[in-house]
Amino acid sequence: MTVIAVKSAQEFATLINSGKPVFVDFWATWCGPCRMISPVFERFSSQLSDSDAEFYKVDVDELPDVAQEWGIRAMPTFVAFKNGQKTGDLVGANPAGLQSLIVKQLAA
């Protein structure tokens, strides 16, 4: 699966309540570390295409209400969701930490 950009708060709410493990990259176009780790997030998405996990991106400048609702204060922030609940997160461009977050959430 490729990483899909979320376009509205309503779409975001629907996606995180799908019952599947959902990983979201909260990012900004002006954020250098966001641009550096984006290919890593996309690679994990491709590597896990046979799982039921879904991968999305939220531009915090386009959807500030979503970012505020989930307490996003730094970019990038990666958040794992299942059944509408936050199950884990990672702040910063840390490839090993991102991998650990994803593996841990899929094993749960």
Buried (B, 14 or more C-beta within 10 A) or exposed (E): BEBEEBEEBEBBEEBBBBEBBBBBBBBBEEBEBBBEBBEBBBEBBEEBEEEEBBBBBBBBEBBEEBBEEBEBEEBBBBBBBBEEEEBBBBBEBBBEBBBEBBEEBBEE
